[in-house]
């Protein structure tokens, strides 16, 4: 934090504070955009080492965030998104090391050609400049977003949720150690030092042209506000209403493992399956075990009339349940007449985030993969793989 930013914070001048952060980010972006890969990777690897070294301090900060969230009556799914433990801190560190291992995207020649008059053209990948990232209760985003921005040569202004502020500050301290060790400007990654919501409004306005793009990561209300109020370009997805369709051609043992993982591994993430579609043309012993497995795993199943016959513990689904993002141990389950009705259902109720098919029939799988219009479409895999790190993309 520069002296100018500290003074604005002390004076409660939020507008001035944000302008100073924007100026500092723009200056840092100029240097970072031409920084060699070695410096960026050193910063990432050093940050990972600092996270491991200071795990105790990070967990102590996180405990304060959790205590405040519990006192405020936040639900268990929210607490899970907020919570850090040694394994999760190690996962963050490994994620940064994985980003360091990626090829440097800056300067990559995407295409080149020569015009008839001899003019040579190259399309070259360059940094965007300054990215404003607004997120809620996940402190890991501080490292993930900062690390990805750094690798791509972009300065980042991070505005985390008030509930995760203590944790984010602890993680940012490690990032700053990494930047310093690599000889990069500390303002390459900045965290808004106040939880005052006025700061978000200034970011959405672009900080006098300092911010090139805004990326929101959080719930529906946050993303809607950003999309509505931003005066700079926005990269966003609104909800994670993810589906898993189990075809009559599925291997039932594989299907059980995938379905339970897709819903129950972490119920509060945007890649969790919220609706399970079952092929009504399958035998009963192909369908009932899936419903039973979910209930036995602690999931509340809300089903249509056909699904309710599978298990007495199934609760009736309402019309609103088909397009609902539960973010909890609750799932809507519906019988459909084959893959085409599954595709139609997903087109109507889905959010174009992540959808999966489980089947051994390659033709059916290809039909699903081609026709479902979502960012991620999976075959015989859990929707919880919906993460750039899982794809080796950082």
C-alpha positions in Angstrom: 0.0 0.0 0.0 1.5 3.3 -1.1 1.8 6.3 1.3 -0.9 8.1 -0.8 -3.3 5.2 -0.4 -2.6 5.0 3.3 -3.4 8.7 3.7 -6.7 8.4 1.8 -7.7 5.4 3.9 -6.9 7.3 7.1 -8.9 10.2 5.9 -11.9 8.0 4.9 -11.5 9.3 1.3 -12.7 6.2 -0.5 -12.9 7.9 -3.9 -9.3 9.3 -3.5 -8.1 5.9 -2.2 -9.4 4.1 -5.3 -8.0 6.7 -7.7 -4.6 6.2 -6.2 -4.9 2.4 -6.4 -5.8 2.8 -10.1 -2.9 5.0 -10.9 -0.5 2.7 -9.1 -1.9 -0.3 -10.9 -1.6 1.3 -14.3 2.1 2.2 -13.6 2.8 -1.4 -12.4 1.0 -2.9 -15.4 3.4 -1.1 -17.8 6.4 -2.8 -16.2 4.7 -6.1 -15.6 3.6 -6.3 -19.2 7.2 -6.6 -20.4 8.5 -8.6 -17.4 10.3 -11.8 -18.4 8.7 -15.2 -17.6 11.5 -16.0 -15.1 10.5 -13.0 -12.9 6.8 -13.8 -13.0 7.4 -17.5 -12.2 9.8 -16.7 -9.4 7.1 -14.5 -7.8 4.6 -17.3 -8.0 6.9 -20.0 -6.6 8.0 -17.7 -3.8 4.4 -16.9 -2.9 3.7 -20.6 -2.7 6.6 -21.1 -0.4 5.4 -18.1 1.7 1.9 -19.6 2.0 3.4 -22.8 3.4 5.7 -20.9 5.7 2.9 -18.7 7.1 0.1 -21.3 7.1 -0.5 -20.8 10.9 -0.9 -17.0 10.5 -3.3 -17.5 7.6 -5.4 -20.0 9.5 -5.5 -17.7 12.5 -6.8 -14.8 10.3 -9.3 -17.2 8.7 -10.5 -18.3 12.1 -11.4 -14.7 12.8 -13.3 -14.4 9.6 -15.2 -17.7 10.3 -16.1 -16.6 13.9 -17.5 -13.3 12.5 -19.5 -15.2 9.8 -20.9 -17.7 12.3 -21.9 -14.8 14.7 -23.7 -13.2 11.7 -25.7 -16.5 11.2 -24.2 -17.4 7.8 -25.3 -20.9 6.6 -23.0 -24.0 6.6 -22.5 -23.8 2.8 -21.2 -20.2 3.1 -18.9 -21.2 6.0 -17.5 -24.0 3.8 -16.6 -21.6 1.0 -15.0 -19.3 3.5 -13.1 -21.9 5.5 -9.4 -22.6 5.1 -7.4 -25.5 6.6 -3.9 -26.8 6.0 -5.0 -28.9 3.1 -6.7 -26.0 1.4 -3.7 -23.7 1.9 -1.5 -26.4 0.4 -3.9 -26.6 -2.5 -3.6 -22.8 -3.0 0.2 -23.1 -3.0 0.2 -26.0 -5.5 -2.2 -24.0 -7.7 0.3 -21.1 -7.9 3.1 -23.6 -8.7 1.0 -25.0 -11.4 0.4 -21.5 -12.9 4.2 -21.0 -12.8 4.7 -24.2 -14.8 2.4 -23.0 -17.6 3.8 -21.5 -20.8 4.0 -17.7 -20.7 1.0 -16.5 -22.8 2.5 -13.0 -23.3 4.1 -12.6 -26.7 2.7 -15.8 -28.2 2.2 -15.5 -32.0 -1.4 -16.7 -32.6 -1.3 -16.3 -36.4 0.9 -14.8 -39.1 0.6 -14.3 -42.8 2.0 -12.2 -45.7 -0.2 -10.0 -47.9 0.2 -10.0 -51.7 2.1 -6.7 -51.4 4.7 -8.2 -49.1 3.3 -6.7 -45.8 3.9 -9.2 -43.0 1.1 -9.5 -40.3 1.3 -11.1 -36.9 -1.5 -11.5 -34.4 0.3 -11.5 -31.0 -1.1 -12.1 -27.5 -0.5 -9.2 -25.1 -1.7 -8.4 -21.6 -5.0 -6.6 -21.1 -3.5 -4.1 -18.6 -5.4 -3.7 -15.3 -8.0 -6.2 -14.2 -10.5 -5.4 -11.4 -11.6 -8.6 -9.6 -14.6 -8.4 -7.3 -15.4 -11.5 -5.3 -17.1 -12.7 -2.1 -16.4 -15.2 0.5 -13.6 -17.3 -1.0 -10.2 -16.2 0.3 -8.5 -18.6 -2.1 -9.5 -16.2 -4.9 -7.0 -13.7 -3.6 -4.2 -16.0 -4.6 -5.9 -17.6 -7.7 -6.8 -14.2 -9.2 -3.6 -12.5 -8.3 -1.5 -15.4 -9.6 -3.4 -15.8 -12.9 -3.3 -12.0 -13.5 0.4 -11.9 -12.8 1.2 -14.8 -15.1 -0.7 -13.1 -17.9 1.2 -9.8 -17.4 -1.8 -8.0 -15.9 -1.9 -5.8 -12.8 -4.8 -6.7 -10.5 -7.0 -4.7 -8.1 -8.7 -7.2 -5.9 -11.8 -6.4 -3.8 -12.7 -9.4 -1.7 -15.8 -9.9 0.4 -15.9 -8.3 3.9 -16.4 -11.8 5.4 -13.0 -13.0 4.1 -11.1 -9.7 4.5 -8.7 -11.0 7.3 -7.9 -14.1 5.3 -7.3 -12.2 2.1 -4.9 -9.7 3.8 -2.9 -12.6 5.1 -2.7 -14.2 1.6 -1.8 -10.9 0.0 1.1 -10.5 2.4 2.5 -13.7 0.9 1.9 -12.4 -2.6 3.8 -9.2 -1.9 6.7 -11.2 -0.6 6.8 -13.1 -3.9 6.6 -9.9 -6.0 9.4 -8.3 -3.9 11.7 -11.4 -4.2 11.2 -11.3 -8.0 12.0 -7.6 -8.3 8.5 -6.8 -9.6 6.4 -3.8 -8.5 4.4 -4.5 -5.4 1.4 -2.7 -6.9 1.1 -5.5 -9.5 -1.4 -7.1 -7.1 -3.4 -4.8 -4.8 -6.2 -5.6 -2.3 -8.7 -2.9 -1.6 -7.9 -2.1 2.1 -11.4 -1.2 3.1 -14.7 -3.2 3.3 -16.7 -0.1 2.5 -19.0 -0.9 -0.4 -18.4 2.5 -1.9 -15.1 1.1 -3.2 -17.0 -1.4 -5.5 -18.9 1.5 -7.1 -15.6 3.3 -8.0 -14.2 0.1 -9.5 -17.2 -0.4 -11.6 -16.8 3.2 -12.9 -13.3 2.2 -14.1 -11.1 4.4 -11.8 -10.7 7.2 -14.4 -9.8 4.7 -17.1 -7.3 2.7 -15.0 -9.3 -0.5 -15.1 -9.5 -2.3 -18.5 -11.9 -5.1 -17.5 -13.9 -6.2 -14.4 -14.3 -9.9 -13.4 -16.9 -10.6 -10.7 -16.8 -14.0 -8.9 -19.6 -14.6 -6.5 -23.4 -15.0 -6.2 -26.2 -13.9 -8.4 -26.7 -10.5 -6.8 -23.1 -9.5 -7.1 -22.8 -10.5 -10.7 -26.1 -8.8 -11.6 -24.9 -5.6 -10.0 -21.6 -5.7 -11.8 -23.3 -6.3 -15.2 -25.8 -3.6 -14.6 -23.5 -0.8 -13.2 -20.1 -1.4 -14.8 -18.8 1.2 -17.3 -16.0 -1.1 -18.4 -16.1 -4.5 -20.1 -17.1 -7.4 -17.8 -16.2 -11.1 -18.0 -18.8 -13.0 -16.0 -21.1 -15.9 -15.6 -24.3 -15.5 -13.5 -25.1 -18.9 -11.9 -24.0 -22.5 -11.7 -27.2 -24.4 -12.5 -25.3 -27.5 -13.5 -26.9 -30.7 -14.8 -25.9 -34.4 -14.9 -27.8 -36.6 -17.3 -27.6 -40.4 -16.8 -28.5 -42.2 -20.0 -29.9 -45.7 -20.2 -26.5 -46.7 -21.7 -24.6 -45.7 -18.6 -22.5 -48.0 -16.4 -24.4 -47.8 -13.2 -21.4 -48.1 -10.9 -19.7 -45.3 -12.7 -22.9 -43.3 -12.7 -23.3 -43.6 -8.9 -19.7 -42.5 -8.3 -20.0 -39.5 -10.6 -23.4 -38.4 -9.4 -22.6 -38.4 -5.7 -19.3 -36.6 -6.3 -20.9 -34.1 -8.6 -23.4 -33.1 -5.9 -21.8 -33.9 -2.6 -18.0 -33.3 -2.9 -18.5 -29.6 -2.2 -22.1 -28.5 -2.3 -21.4 -24.8 -2.2 -19.3 -24.4 -5.4 -20.6 -23.3 -8.7 -19.7 -26.6 -10.4 -21.9 -28.7 -8.1 -24.7 -30.5 -9.9 -28.0 -29.0 -9.0 -30.3 -31.1 -11.2 -30.0 -34.8 -12.1 -31.8 -36.0 -15.2 -32.5 -39.7 -15.5 -33.5 -41.6 -18.6 -37.0 -43.0 -18.0 -36.2 -45.7 -20.7 -33.7 -47.3 -18.3 -34.6 -50.3 -16.1 -35.8 -49.5 -12.5 -32.6 -51.1 -11.1 -30.7 -48.6 -13.2 -32.4 -45.6 -11.7 -33.3 -46.3 -8.1 -29.7 -46.9 -6.9 -28.7 -43.4 -8.0 -31.5 -41.8 -6.0 -30.7 -44.0 -3.0 -27.0 -43.3 -3.2 -27.6 -39.5 -3.0 -30.0 -39.8 0.0 -27.6 -42.2 1.8 -24.8 -39.6 1.2 -26.9 -37.0 3.1 -28.5 -35.2 0.2 -32.1 -34.1 0.1 -33.7 -35.3 -3.1 -36.6 -33.4 -4.6 -38.1 -35.4 -7.5 -41.0 -35.5 -9.9 -43.8 -38.1 -9.5 -41.7 -40.9 -11.2 -38.7 -40.2 -9.0 -40.8 -40.2 -5.8 -41.7 -43.8 -6.5 -38.0 -44.8 -6.4 -37.6 -44.1 -2.7 -40.1 -43.0 0.0 -37.6 -40.4 1.3 -37.8 -38.4 -1.9 -39.6 -35.0 -1.5 -41.9 -33.5 -4.2 -40.1 -31.0 -6.4 -41.7 -27.7 -7.1 -41.6 -25.9 -10.5 -39.0 -23.5 -9.1 -36.6 -26.3 -8.2 -35.7 -27.1 -11.8 -33.9 -23.8 -12.3 -32.6 -23.4 -8.8 -29.0 -23.0 -7.6 -29.2 -24.7 -4.2 -25.5 -24.5 -3.2 -26.5 -27.0 -0.5 -27.0 -30.7 0.0 -30.2 -30.6 -2.1 -30.8 -31.8 -5.6 -33.7 -31.8 -8.0 -34.2 -35.1 -9.9 -36.3 -35.6 -13.0 -37.1 -38.4 -15.4 -36.7 -37.5 -19.1 -37.4 -39.3 -22.3 -33.9 -39.8 -23.5 -31.1 -37.5 -24.4 -33.1 -35.1 -26.6 -35.5 -34.3 -23.7 -32.5 -33.9 -21.4 -31.0 -31.4 -23.9 -34.3 -29.5 -24.1 -34.5 -29.4 -20.3 -31.0 -28.0 -19.9 -31.6 -25.4 -22.6 -34.6 -24.2 -20.7 -33.4 -24.3 -17.1 -29.6 -24.3 -17.2 -27.2 -21.4 -16.9 -24.7 -22.5 -19.6 -22.1 -23.2 -17.0 -21.3 -27.0 -16.8 -23.4 -30.0 -17.8 -22.5 -33.7 -18.0 -23.7 -36.9 -19.6 -23.0 -40.4 -18.2 -23.3 -43.1 -20.9 -21.3 -45.8 -22.6 -23.0 -45.0 -26.0 -20.6 -42.8 -27.9 -23.2 -41.6 -30.4 -25.5 -40.4 -27.6 -22.6 -38.7 -25.9 -21.6 -36.9 -29.1 -25.1 -35.7 -29.6 -25.2 -34.3 -26.1 -21.7 -32.7 -26.4 -22.6 -31.0 -29.6 -26.1 -29.8 -28.7 -25.7 -28.6 -25.1 -24.7 -24.9 -25.3 -22.6 -24.6 -22.1 -19.1 -23.3 -21.3 -18.1 -26.8 -20.2 -19.7 -30.1 -21.4 -18.5 -33.3 -19.9 -18.7 -37.0 -20.8 -18.4 -39.6 -17.9 -17.0 -37.0 -15.5 -18.2 -35.0 -12.5 -19.3 -31.4 -13.0 -17.1 -30.5 -10.1 -14.2 -30.7 -12.5 -15.3 -27.3 -13.7 -12.2 -25.5 -12.6 -9.3 -24.1 -14.7 -6.8 -25.8 -12.4 -8.3 -29.2 -13.1 -8.0 -28.5 -16.8 -4.3 -27.6 -16.6 -5.2 -24.0 -17.5 -4.4 -22.3 -14.2 
